[in-house]
Amino acid sequence: MRTDSSKPAWKIYPWRDSKERILVGAAVAFSRKGFYGTSVREISQEAGLEQPSIYHHFGSKENLYWVCLRATHLYMIRRLRYRIGRKGSLLAEMRDMFRAVSWFNREYPEFFALLFSLVYSSPPEIAARYTSLYGGDIFGFVEAAFERNPPATGRLEKYSLSVHTLYSFILSHSGTRPANLHVSYYQALRRLYAAL
């Protein structure tokens, strides 16, 4: 979705009110420099609002970061849930998961970077709280797919391989990656299912 990095976030991403406008601006600003490298002034520029408005709504940079992480995570989960269909086969649902993650990364690269790479360079207590509360949410999609489409054999192995492959896929999208890598992951997953 973000096509012009010279424009502030509030002119590119949708928002409903000043609080949401700040969250969008914060997500983009934090995605560039992480928690420690981002100033409240930079967040206010991305949000197109004055710094006192940020403190009024969030109280501190730490609280803003936490609320931003949580809101971005919940937004991602809703968007992924919408894009992942119930296809009637485990492989089809897994393919949808990979495609949905790839789509979210393309459409919301700043949000993706914030959730999957920069969260780990945030203050330790925030990273620990985020990981303990939300770290496994995305893998709930894998669990649900396995419940709807239980494999005849090798359930535990296939589940474990699916989770690890999805995790590797997400990490590969968190940094630079070769073109068409998603095809390689999907093909690897299909071969693993066939082998078990």
N, C-alpha and C positions, 0 to 999 in steps of 0.2 A: 504494500500500500504506500509506503513512504517512497516517494520518487524524487523529491528535491530537498536535499539536506540543508539548503540555504534558507528554507522557510522554517519558521518555528513550528513546533509540534501542534500547537492549537489551531493552526491554519490547515493542517493536513488530516489529523485524526478527529473523528467525531467526539463530541462531549455534550453533556446536558446542562451542567451548571458549573459554577466556579470551582467547586471542590473536585469535580471530575476533570475539569480543565487542568488543575494543578497536578492531579495524578497522572494524566497523559504527559504533561510536560516533564514531570519527575521521572517517569519511566524512560523517556527518550534521553534526558540529561544523564541519569544514572547509567544507562546502557552504554554511553560513550566513555565515561571515565570511572565508573564504579562509585561506590559510596564515598570513599575517602577523597577522590579527586574531583568530586562535584560540589560546587558551592550553591548555597541557596539563591544567590544572585543568578546563576546559570539556570536554575530551575524556574525562577520567576520570568526570565527571558523566554524560555521554551513555552511556558504557560501563558505568556502575555499578560501577566498580572504583577502587582507590586509585592515585594517581600512580606510586608505586614499581613497581607491576605493569606500567605502560606502559614505563617505562625498562628494566625487566628484559627484556621481550620485544623492544623495538625500539631501545633505546639512546639515541635522540635524537628530537626532534620532526621533524627533517628526514628521518630514515630512516623514521619512522612514516608521514610524508606520502607518501614514495616507494612504500613497500610498500602503502599504502592506495590510491594511484592505480593501481598495477599490479593489485592484487587486484580492485578495482572494475571496471577495464577488462576483465579476463579473465572476470569474472562477467557483464558486459554482453554480451561476444562469445558466451559459451555460451548465454545466454538468447535472444539474437537468432538464433543458428544454429538453435536449437530451434523458433523461431516462423516462420522463413522456409522455406517449402516449395519443392519442385521441381515447379512446376506445368506444365511443358511449353511455356510461352511466356515470352518475355522480359518482356513487359508484366505478366503475372501475377506473375512473380518480383519485379519492381521494385515492384509494388503491395504485395506482402508485406513488402518491405524497409521501405517507408514506414510501413506499419501496425505493424511490429515496433518501429521506432524510436519511434513515437508511443506505443505500448503501454509500452515501457520508461520513457519520460518520465513517463507517468501512474502507473505502479506504483512507480517508484523515483526520484522527483523530485530527491532530494538527490544520489543517485549520478550522475544525468544532469548536474546542475549542476556537480558536481565535475569530471566528465570533459570537458565541452564548453564551459565558460566559465571556471571558476575555475582550471583548470590553467594558463592563460595569465597569471594574476596570482601565480603561485607563484615561488619563487626561480628565476632564469634557468637555472641548470644543471639543475634538476629538470624545468622545462618543456621544455628542449632535449632532454634524454634521453628523456622521455616521447614527445615528438613524433617523434624519430628512430626509436625502437623500435616504437611502437604507433600513430602518427598515421595510417597508411594502412590499418590492419586492417579497418576497417568497409567500406572500398572494395573489399576483397577479395571481399565478397559480390557486388558489381557485376561484377567481373571473372569470377567463377565463373558468374554468370547468363549473361553474354555467351558464355562458352565452351560452356555447355550449349545455348544458344539463339542461335547466330550469326545476326545479321540478314542478309538477302539483299543489302541495299545500305546504304551509309552507316555501316558499322560504327564507324569511328573517330569520326565526328561524334556518333553516338548514344551511344557509350561516354562521350565527353567531356561531352556534355549530361547524361547520367545521373549521372555523378559530381558535376558541379557542382550539379545540381538536388538531389541527396541532401544534399550539403554545405550548401546554402542551407536546406534543410528542417531539418537538424539545428540550424543556427544560429538559425532561427526558433523552435525549441523551447527554445533556451537562455535566452530572455528572455520577455517578454510577447508574446502573439500574438493575433490576432483568432480568434474561434471558427470552426471548419470550415476552417482554412487548409490542412489536409492534403488536402482535396478539391481545392482550387485547384492544389496542386503535382502531384497525380496527373493532373488534367485537362491541365495544361500539358505534362507528360511524354508523355501519350498523343498530344497534338496534335503535339509535336515528332517523335515516332516516325513518325506518319502523314505528316508533311511531308517527311521525308527519304527 
